[in-house]
């Protein structure tokens, strides 16, 4: 007889997802607050580029092991 495999809802996985979502929200809000000053210095910089630089600075690559 085959048994059905049910997905396991791990609290750790949920916590990790919540943490990642909160970091993404925090980065977006930081970019919203800081974009006007940066735009004054760099008027051709899009909000998307600014947000990308904020996210990149907050999450450095893990290649430096």
N, C-alpha and C positions, 0 to 999 in steps of 0.2 A: 504494500500500500504506500502510495506517495503522500508525503506530508507537504502542506503548503507552507511556503516561507513568507512570514509577515515582516514588513519593514519594522525595524527597531527604532523607536524614537529616543535617541540618546540625549539626556540633558546637557552633556558637554557640547554636542554638536549644536544644539539650540543656543547655548550660551555663546559659542564661537560666532554663530551667525548674527546674533544680537550685537555682539561686540563689534563685528565688522560693519554692520549697518550703522551703529552709533558713530564709528570712526568716519564713515563716509558722510554722514550728516554733519559732523563737526568740521570736516574739511570744507564742505560746501558753504557752511555758515562763515567760516574763517575767510574763504575766498570772497563771499559777498561783502563782508566788512572791509576787506583790504583792497578790493578792486578799484574803487574810486581814486585812491592815492596813487596806485600803480598806473592807472589809466592816465592820470595827469602827467606822469613822467614818460609814459610810453603809449601815446594815443592810438597806435595801430595794433596794439595787443588786444586780442579778443578775450572775452570772459572765459571761453573754453580753454584758451592757452594758459591764462592765469590760473584757472582751476587745476589744470594738469600740472602746473609747476608746484602748486600747493600740495596736491596729492603725492607727487613724486618726492617732495621734500619730507613728507610725513611718513612715507613708506619706502625707505631706501632699498635698493635691490639686495637680495641675499647672496650675491655672488662673492662677497667679501668674507669667505669662511676661513 
